């Protein structure tokens, strides 16, 4: 259970640094917002989402270990990457195609998700 919490906190810290420190101005501009507003509800929903992501990723790593005979850091990286390329990247492209947001926003958001899933995959794979 603690591995899920550690992985979820890693996801949350990466997101906080990514959107709050490194790319906050770019994200606000590309999103078409005037400012970034953080509320208690957004923090709580972010943490819950991170826990759910860690939970599902942990199961994916377990099945990859069992059926594909992957293990360790490589297995975690592979599972994180395939989770990103199979679920995050194709689903979020609608921001560009349907919502007419800049492609740079898709790159910014997806770079975060790729890095986050890779880090979470490594954390979880070391403790499976």
DAKAPE-V638559 format. One record per residue. N is the residue number from 1. RES is the residue in three letters. NEAR is the number of other ideal C-beta (glycine too) atoms within 10 Angstrom. Layout:
# DAKAPE-V638559
n: {N N}
res: {RES RES}
near: {NEAR NEAR}
This chain:
# DAKAPE-V638559
n: {1 2 3 4 5 6 7 8 9 10 11 12 13 14 15 16 17 18 19 20 21 22 23 24 25 26 27 28 29 30 31 32 33 34 35 36 37 38 39 40 41 42 43 44 45 46 47 48 49 50 51 52 53 54 55 56 57 58 59 60 61 62 63 64 65 66 67 68 69 70 71 72 73 74 75 76 77 78 79 80 81 82 83 84 85 86 87 88 89 90 91 92 93 94 95 96 97 98 99 100 101 102 103 104 105 106 107 108 109 110 111 112 113 114 115 116 117 118 119 120 121 122 123 124 125 126 127 128}
res: {UNK UNK UNK UNK UNK UNK UNK UNK UNK UNK UNK UNK UNK UNK UNK UNK UNK UNK UNK UNK UNK UNK UNK UNK UNK UNK UNK UNK UNK UNK UNK UNK UNK UNK UNK UNK UNK UNK UNK UNK UNK UNK UNK UNK UNK UNK UNK UNK UNK UNK UNK UNK UNK UNK UNK UNK UNK UNK UNK UNK UNK UNK UNK UNK UNK UNK UNK UNK UNK UNK UNK UNK UNK UNK UNK UNK UNK UNK UNK UNK UNK UNK UNK UNK UNK UNK UNK UNK UNK UNK UNK UNK UNK UNK UNK UNK UNK UNK UNK UNK UNK UNK UNK UNK UNK UNK UNK UNK UNK UNK UNK UNK UNK UNK UNK UNK UNK UNK UNK UNK UNK UNK UNK UNK UNK UNK UNK UNK}
near: {6 7 16 20 13 16 28 23 16 18 26 17 13 19 17 13 13 19 19 12 8 12 17 14 9 13 19 14 14 19 16 11 10 8 6 13 7 11 8 7 8 11 12 10 11 17 15 11 14 23 17 12 21 24 15 12 25 22 13 22 27 15 12 20 17 10 8 11 8 17 14 12 13 12 23 30 17 18 29 26 14 14 22 21 13 11 15 18 15 10 9 15 13 11 18 15 10 8 10 8 16 14 12 13 19 18 12 18 21 17 13 20 21 17 16 24 28 20 18 29 29 20 24 26 27 15 13 17}
